[in-house]
Amino acid sequence: MKFLRNLLASILGSLVAFMIIVGMFFIFMALVGSVDDGVVVKKNSVLEFSLVSPILDYTGKDDTDPFAGFWGEELGLDEILHAIKVAEEDENIAGISLTTGFLQAGIAQTREIRKALLDFKSSGKFVLAHYDVYSQRDYYLASAADEMYMNPVGLLDFKGLATEVLFYKELQEKTGVKMEVIRHGKYKSAVEPFLSDTMSDENRTQIKELITSIWSVIVDDISETRNIAPENLNIIADTLGGKTPEHAVSSGLLDGILYYDEYENLLKERVGAEVDDELNYVGLMDYIQKANKQKIRTGSDQVAVIYAQGEILFGEGGKDYIGQGIIVNALQKAVDNKSVKAIVLRVDSPGGSALVSDIIWREIQLAKKEKPLVVSFGNVAASGGYYIGVAGDKIFAEPTTITGSIGVFGTIPNVHEFADNIGVNAEQVGTNKNSVDYSFFEPMTDSFRNAMQESIKETYQTFLDRVSKGRNMTVEQVNEIAQGRVWSGVDAKALGLVDELGDLDDAIAAAAEMADLDSYGIRKYPKYKSGFEKFMENYGSVKTKIGESFIKEEIGSEAYDILKEFKQFTKQEGVQAKMPFRLNIK
């Protein structure tokens, strides 16, 4: 009895303590929220642009959420672009300074930020850049600046694009753990790493053509702002003409070599300050808080922008993956909202579940019967990402968008050989001929493989049909450019897979025009759960996160990425409409 009394007292004490802590936390946050944001922009301020956080198209932050700044390190592309536009009109912002950040953004996202910087410059304000280290992506962004400088002992990477694909056939043979693969489409190389130790000619061809097309866009953009002919930029890349600061200046990639204090003196000169004066810097993160409170577009009518980003998986969805729950709900809300006159679907996805893709495709079909619906492709809109986009009235893609990949596959893990090696035997019992269809512990039967093959073939035909009707092409024409082949935005436009080359703003303008809107505001969907809500939901998984961090530190980031990629394949369920390889362009 004494034990129970002590136990109850301990439980009650813990609950009271927890409630007090939570209560104090909320009081603290309320006090923080009641204080002015503290962002003061003095006259002749310089917006310091250092992008150190991963960039998503959209983070779904609620500006009224007092916990919004306490969880999640990602930045929203929408917030960055909005801040640049606000700064363009801000009489207290004299210019922008780009500094070392090791940009964590896709090439299409980088191009959109770069375009916004060029628009900012057109207002008569300056953009200067100083980096200790220019990664290739950093250089592409910074090439929008009026002048570019580097630390005297800094580094500049300019050598052309490359990517790497890992193969696991020998690993499977050594471990006895393998992936059973069924695919359709000669270019559907997502599963190639499990079937071979070398890259197929088809896969090598498409990767080479894809990154060459993207590189050509980058070179043309840099050529225009740096006044260096494209052929000369390629010579510089081939000869590593920017390998030292001196070489980078002599080749025209940079304007000069300066230590940061010397660069600051240059900034002071630009804003009309004396050498001994202090510069008025405003950090990008701080300025985003201020800019979020100002609207660029206003009007009682609205264009809804629905963000679909991440792999397509069955479930609710969130900022890291596309689920049918959150996207279908967002589409229905946009349709039901009388103020919303047009819809833009922003897609950044390598694809995933064919089933979920079709569920979303159907909801888009229903939505566009009610309101104009334009699609904007970001970094990637491949396979399932293209599948959902093809339902729109009109499709915009960036020249550097990776898209297409019209094909499907299935992968199922099998541990039969591994089980044999360690002495495990599995026996199955069923009531009917097909009741035991597949076991991880037995070789795949011909009947099951044939059934899966038929299912994948049917899904592929459905995919072709969706594209055929959406793009006004025959099934034969679609099949000719499908087969899982991946294309750049430029090539996709030439092939008729997209309508226009342009960014999200272009897609929004097109949707507004289709709805006959002269003035309009923007309403963004979906709203994700707040940081505090996710923290409470995921409280029990803290140990898992710690374990993942420990493993990554022990085996190294590259080995951890291999492990993570292999694990991702084992978690896939059903037929997949997914990009044909994990592409990390650098």
Salt bridges, closest charged atoms under 4 A:
ASP37 OD2 - LYS293 NZ 2.89
ASP57 OD2 - ARG346 NE 2.93
GLU74 OE2 - LYS319 NZ 3.06
ASP78 OD2 - LYS524 NZ 2.70
GLU112 OE2 - ARG346 NH2 2.64
ASP146 OD1 - LYS121 NZ 3.62
GLU147 OE2 - ARG270 NH2 2.87
ASP157 OD1 - LYS159 NZ 2.81
GLU170 OE2 - LYS174 NZ 3.15
GLU173 OE2 - LYS169 NZ 2.77
GLU180 OE1 - ARG449 NH2 2.86
GLU209 OE1 - ARG485 NH2 2.18
ASP221 OD2 - ARG111 NE 2.84
ASP255 OD2 - ARG226 NH1 2.92
GLU311 OE2 - LYS578 NZ 3.15
ASP320 OD1 - LYS319 NZ 3.57
ASP358 OD1 - ARG466 NH2 2.98
GLU398 OE1 - ARG111 NH1 3.23
ASP420 OD2 - HIS416 NE2 3.44
ASP465 OD2 - ARG466 NH1 3.89
ASP465 OD2 - LYS469 NZ 3.36
ASP499 OD1 - ARG471 NH2 2.90
ASP503 OD2 - LYS115 NZ 2.99
ASP505 OD2 - LYS85 NZ 2.53
ASP505 OD1 - ARG297 NH2 3.44
ASP506 OD2 - LYS115 NZ 3.72
GLU537 OE2 - LYS529 NZ 2.72
GLU565 OE1 - ARG582 NH1 3.86
